[in-house]
Amino acid sequence: MKHKCKIENLIIIPENLYRFNEDLNRFKEAEITIEKWVKRRTDKQNNSIHLYCQILSQEFLARGIDMREIIRDEIPISFTPESVKIYLWKPIQMAMFGKKSTTQLDTHEVSQIHDQLNKIIIERTKGEVSVAFPSVEELLK
């Protein structure tokens, strides 16, 4: 079981005391591990990752850029939002942070992955393609 707690004056204070007590009562013995709480990527960030993949795939399609020009030479395959995520986003995510799923990312890692991916895309398309990470501010422009 995992519980978010804060520590004040060497006292552990669970965020949800009722659930914490329920879990403690279920076990006769328990081991408690203390780890730094890392804020995971938000639902908005997750939605933005998917929107970014969609916008980027549309940008590639509009410019006639297929996967051979960005990652593979073997066969001409058009980008889709899913292929952007699988073949571009996730390999960078894995290389940078060793995390297989976007659910494991913290809020800062999402922007670091986008920055690295955008840098690679600018380089490989000779500046022809650059897509900003979707945000509320960007979408309202």
Backbone hydrogen bonds, N-H to C=O, Kabsch-Sander energy under -0.5 kcal/mol:
donor,donor_aa,acceptor,acceptor_aa,energy
5,C,3,H,-0.5
6,K,13,I,-2.4
8,E,6,K,-0.5
8,E,11,I,-2.3
11,I,8,E,-1.6
13,I,6,K,-3.2
13,I,11,I,-0.5
15,E,4,K,-3.1
17,L,15,E,-0.5
20,F,16,N,-2.3
21,N,17,L,-2.6
22,E,18,Y,-2.4
23,D,19,R,-2.5
24,L,20,F,-2.4
25,N,21,N,-2.4
26,R,22,E,-0.9
26,R,23,D,-0.6
27,F,23,D,-0.5
27,F,24,L,-1.0
33,T,31,E,-0.5
35,E,33,T,-0.6
39,K,37,W,-0.5
41,R,105,L,-3.4
46,N,42,T,-2.3
47,N,43,D,-2.7
48,S,44,K,-2.3
49,I,45,Q,-2.4
50,H,46,N,-2.0
51,L,47,N,-2.4
52,Y,48,S,-3.1
53,C,49,I,-2.3
54,Q,50,H,-1.9
55,I,51,L,-3.0
56,L,52,Y,-3.0
57,S,53,C,-2.2
58,Q,54,Q,-2.2
59,E,55,I,-2.3
60,F,56,L,-2.5
61,L,57,S,-2.5
62,A,58,Q,-2.7
63,R,59,E,-1.4
64,G,61,L,-1.3
65,I,60,F,-2.8
66,D,64,G,-0.5
67,M,77,I,-2.8
69,E,66,D,-1.3
70,I,66,D,-0.6
70,I,67,M,-0.6
71,I,67,M,-3.1
72,R,67,M,-2.3
77,I,75,I,-0.9
84,V,80,T,-2.4
85,K,81,P,-1.8
86,I,82,E,-2.7
87,Y,83,S,-2.9
88,L,84,V,-1.8
89,W,84,V,-2.3
90,K,85,K,-2.9
92,I,88,L,-1.2
93,Q,89,W,-2.5
94,M,90,K,-2.9
95,A,91,P,-2.4
96,M,92,I,-2.8
97,F,93,Q,-2.5
98,G,93,Q,-0.5
98,G,94,M,-1.8
99,K,93,Q,-0.8
104,Q,101,S,-1.5
105,L,102,T,-1.1
107,T,39,K,-1.6
110,V,106,D,-1.3
111,S,107,T,-0.7
112,Q,108,H,-1.6
113,I,109,E,-2.5
114,H,110,V,-2.2
115,D,111,S,-2.5
116,Q,112,Q,-2.1
117,L,113,I,-2.9
118,N,114,H,-3.1
119,K,115,D,-2.0
120,I,116,Q,-2.1
121,I,117,L,-2.6
122,I,118,N,-2.6
123,E,119,K,-2.1
124,R,120,I,-2.8
125,T,121,I,-2.1
126,K,123,E,-0.9
127,G,122,I,-3.1
128,E,125,T,-1.6
132,A,130,S,-0.5
139,L,135,S,-2.7
140,L,136,V,-1.5
141,K,138,E,-1.0
